[in-house]
Amino acid sequence: MNLKNITLIALTACCLLQVGAQLFAVSIVASTISESPPRSFFILQGEYGYNSSSFWDIVPTLTFSLFIIALITNWKTQRQKLILFSLVLFVIAGLVAGFLLEPLFADIIKIGYSDRVDAALQAQARRWYIFDWMTWILGLFSGLILLLALIRPLEILTNTSKDSNY
């Protein structure tokens, strides 16, 4: 074990942890919320309503920090491009979540719980649900690419070829 492997293992574990949590959030929570709004907003109500904001405030920031650390420690290895590609997917998913999903979710739930079903709100919630799945897929691919980087043998890249100057 060395620092390059340790940082990449930590990053991969954290990224896949986040992917797993997002899978739960999309398949259970988002599915329930988008089913029959605003009646389905009951899951968010009351003193013990579902709220995962503390997880989402911490883990993506930790994952991003681990991306930077793993990228620095693996910079001169053949893993560099895979980590960079994974980071790009992770950032795109984060931007979609931050600038599209979160505002859309806030818009959907601002009406609050009511014991009725609103067809227009249901259509809006379905769009949010589909985008949430798309974001999860980006996160999954990011994690799978990290797994590919992790199984690559650790070789340091050198620029000794004279033919590489063109």
Stockholm file with secondary structure:
# STOCKHOLM 1.0

chainA/1-166         MNLKNITLIALTACCLLQVGAQLFAVSIVASTISESPPRSFFILQGEYGYNSSSFWDIVPTLTFSLFIIALITNWKTQRQKLILFSLVLFVIAGLVAGFLLEPLFADIIKIGYSDRVDAALQAQARRWYIFDWMTWILGLFSGLILLLALIRPLEILTNTSKDSNY
#=GR chainA/1-166 SS CCHHHHHHHHHHHHHHHHHHHHHHIIIIIIHHHHHSTBGGGGGGCSTTCCCCHHHHHHHHHHHHHHHHHHHHHTTTBTTHHHHHHHHHHHHHHHHHIIIIIHHHHHHHHTTCCCSSBCHHHHHHHHHHHHHHHHHHHHHHHHHHHHHHHHHSCCCBCCCCCGGGGC
#=GC SS_cons         CCHHHHHHHHHHHHHHHHHHHHHHIIIIIIHHHHHSTBGGGGGGCSTTCCCCHHHHHHHHHHHHHHHHHHHHHTTTBTTHHHHHHHHHHHHHHHHHIIIIIHHHHHHHHTTCCCSSBCHHHHHHHHHHHHHHHHHHHHHHHHHHHHHHHHHSCCCBCCCCCGGGGC
//
